[in-house]
Amino acid sequence: MKKIMLSITLLLFAVSGYCQYGKPVKLDSLVTVSLPAGYQVKDTLGNRIFSVNGMFGYITVIRQPNAKNNKPLNKASDLNKELKAYIKGIQGQSDGSSVQNVRDTLIGKRLKAKAFTLETDNGSGDINYRYFVLLYTTDVTYTFQYVFPNNRVDVVKDENKAFISSIKISPDLQPDDQFLSNATGLSPVNKIEIFGGAGLVLLVILVLVLRKKKQPVLG
C-alpha cells in the first residue's frame, strides 16, 4: 500500500512539476515544445539540439534541416518509408538495441509522425529506454526523445506524455509539407478513363463477333 501511495505521489508531483517549469520553446517559426528551465541549446553542423533533465528522464529535441535539394515526397507511403529509414538509422547507432511499439501518430491533428521505443542494454544488465517521436517535413526533420532507466518505468509515463503533448505546430505547417498527394491509388478520373476505355474495347469486340455470326455462309 505504501508503494502504491508513493507512486501516486510521484506521478502527481511529476505532472504538476512539468506544468510549472515547462515553458514553450520555439524550435523555429513552425514548431514549439515545452521544456523545463535550464535547457541547453547546441548548434552542430546546422542541427539545433535542445537537451535538459526532466523530473525522471532526460529530454532531447533535435531540429535537423534536410538537404537543400530534398525533393517533396509524393504520397503517404513514401513518408512511411522515410520514417522507417530514420528508425533503422537510429537503431543502428546503438549496438544490441531493439525497436519496440512502432506506431503512427498525429501532431496537431494533421501531420503524420512515428512513435517508437528503443531499448538499449550496455551489456552489464543496465537497460535504458528511449521513447521517440519523429516528425518529418520536406525542409526539416524533428526528433523528440525522452530517455529513462528501467527502474523508472512506473513513474515516467505522465512526464513523458506531458512532454510529447506539448508539441505545437503552426497553422502554416500543413500535410502537403510532408507529401504532395493523399491519393492511395488511382484517382476517380483515371479509373473512369481506364475502365471506361476497357469497356468500350469489349463492346466493339462483341459487336464484331455478333456481326460475323449473322453473316450468311456462302457455298
C-alpha positions in Angstrom: 0.0 0.0 0.0 2.8 2.4 0.9 4.5 1.7 -2.5 1.2 2.5 -4.3 0.8 5.7 -2.4 4.4 6.7 -3.1 4.0 6.0 -6.9 0.8 8.1 -7.0 2.6 10.9 -5.1 5.5 10.8 -7.5 3.2 10.9 -10.6 1.2 13.9 -9.3 4.5 15.6 -8.5 5.8 14.9 -12.0 2.7 16.3 -13.8 2.4 19.4 -11.6 6.1 20.0 -11.7 6.2 19.8 -15.5 3.3 22.2 -15.8 5.1 24.6 -13.5 8.6 24.6 -15.1 7.8 23.5 -18.6 7.9 26.6 -20.8 7.2 26.8 -24.5 10.4 26.9 -26.6 10.4 27.7 -30.3 12.4 25.3 -32.3 11.7 27.6 -35.2 8.8 29.6 -36.5 6.7 26.5 -37.1 7.2 24.1 -34.2 7.2 24.7 -30.4 7.6 22.3 -27.5 7.6 22.9 -23.7 10.9 22.2 -21.9 12.0 22.5 -18.3 14.0 25.5 -17.2 17.8 25.2 -17.6 17.7 23.6 -21.0 20.8 23.9 -23.2 21.0 24.5 -27.0 23.8 23.5 -29.2 24.3 24.1 -32.9 26.1 21.3 -34.6 26.6 21.3 -38.4 23.3 23.2 -38.8 21.4 20.9 -36.4 19.9 22.5 -33.3 19.9 20.2 -30.3 17.9 21.1 -27.2 18.6 19.0 -24.0 17.6 19.1 -20.4 16.9 16.9 -17.4 13.3 16.2 -16.6 11.9 15.0 -13.2 12.6 11.4 -14.1 14.0 11.3 -17.6 16.4 13.1 -19.9 14.9 15.1 -22.8 16.5 15.8 -26.1 15.0 17.6 -29.1 16.8 17.8 -32.5 15.9 20.1 -35.3 17.7 18.8 -38.4 17.4 20.6 -41.7 17.1 18.3 -44.7 19.2 18.6 -47.8 18.6 21.8 -49.7 17.8 19.7 -52.8 15.5 17.4 -50.9 12.5 16.6 -53.2 9.0 16.6 -51.8 7.6 13.1 -51.1 4.7 12.1 -53.3 2.4 10.2 -51.0 1.8 8.8 -47.5 3.5 5.5 -48.3 6.7 7.4 -49.3 6.6 9.2 -45.9 6.2 5.9 -44.1 9.3 4.6 -45.9 11.2 7.7 -45.0 10.4 7.4 -41.3 11.2 3.7 -41.2 14.6 4.5 -42.6 15.1 7.1 -39.8 14.1 4.5 -37.2 16.6 2.0 -38.7 19.3 4.6 -38.7 18.6 5.5 -35.0 18.7 1.8 -34.0 22.0 1.3 -35.9 23.7 3.9 -33.6 23.2 1.6 -30.6 24.6 -2.0 -30.7 22.3 -4.6 -29.3 19.3 -2.3 -29.2 15.7 -3.3 -30.1 12.9 -1.3 -31.5 9.5 -1.7 -29.9 6.0 -0.4 -30.3 6.4 1.4 -33.6 3.2 3.2 -34.4 1.7 6.0 -36.3 0.6 9.2 -34.5 -0.6 12.7 -35.4 0.9 16.0 -34.4 -1.5 18.9 -34.3 -4.2 16.5 -35.6 -3.0 16.8 -39.2 0.7 15.9 -39.5 1.8 12.3 -39.6 4.6 11.1 -37.3 6.1 7.9 -36.0 6.4 7.0 -32.3 8.5 4.1 -31.0 10.6 2.9 -28.1 14.3 1.9 -28.4 15.5 -0.5 -25.7 19.3 -0.4 -25.1 21.5 -2.6 -22.9 25.1 -1.8 -22.1 25.9 -5.4 -21.6 26.0 -5.2 -17.8 22.3 -5.5 -17.4 21.7 -1.8 -17.3 18.6 -1.3 -19.5 17.5 2.1 -20.7 14.5 3.1 -22.8 14.5 5.9 -25.3 11.0 7.0 -26.4 10.9 8.8 -29.7 8.5 10.8 -31.8 9.7 11.6 -35.4 8.1 14.4 -37.4 9.3 14.8 -41.0 8.7 17.7 -43.3 10.3 18.4 -46.7 12.6 21.1 -45.2 13.2 19.8 -41.6 13.1 16.6 -39.6 12.2 17.0 -35.9 13.2 14.3 -33.3 11.7 14.3 -29.8 13.4 11.9 -27.3 12.7 11.0 -23.7 15.3 8.7 -22.1 14.8 6.8 -18.8 16.3 3.8 -17.0 14.4 0.5 -16.5 13.9 1.2 -12.8 11.7 4.3 -13.5 9.3 2.7 -15.9 6.4 3.0 -13.4 6.9 6.7 -12.8 7.8 8.3 -16.2 4.6 7.9 -18.1 2.9 11.2 -17.2 6.0 13.3 -17.6 6.7 11.8 -21.0 3.1 12.3 -22.0 3.2 15.9 -20.9 6.4 16.5 -22.9 5.1 14.9 -26.1 1.6 16.5 -25.7 3.3 20.0 -25.5 4.4 19.8 -29.2 2.6 22.5 -31.1 2.8 23.3 -34.8 2.0 26.5 -36.7 -1.1 26.7 -38.9 1.3 27.3 -41.7 2.6 23.7 -41.5 0.2 21.6 -43.5 0.1 17.9 -44.7 1.5 19.0 -48.1 4.7 20.0 -46.3 5.2 16.2 -45.7 3.9 14.7 -49.0 2.1 16.1 -52.0 -0.9 13.7 -52.5 -3.3 12.0 -50.2 -4.2 9.5 -53.0 -3.7 5.9 -52.1 -4.3 4.6 -55.7 -5.8 5.7 -59.0 -7.8 8.9 -59.0 -11.5 8.7 -59.9 -10.8 10.3 -63.2 -8.0 7.8 -64.0 -10.3 4.9 -63.0 -13.1 6.2 -65.4 -10.6 6.6 -68.2 -9.1 3.1 -67.8 -12.2 1.1 -67.0 -14.3 3.1 -69.5 -11.8 2.6 -72.2 -11.6 -1.2 -71.5 -15.4 -1.4 -71.6 -15.5 0.3 -75.0 -13.0 -2.1 -76.4 -15.0 -5.1 -75.2 -18.2 -3.6 -76.7 -16.5 -3.2 -80.1 -15.2 -6.8 -80.0 -18.7 -8.1 -79.0 -20.4 -6.2 -81.9 -17.8 -7.6 -84.4 -18.4 -11.1 -83.2 -22.2 -10.8 -83.4 -22.0 -9.4 -87.0 -19.7 -12.3 -88.1 -22.2 -14.8 -86.7 -25.1 -13.2 -88.6 -23.3 -13.2 -92.0 -24.7 -15.9 -94.3 -22.3 -18.8 -95.2 -21.7 -18.9 -98.9 -21.0 -22.2 -100.6 
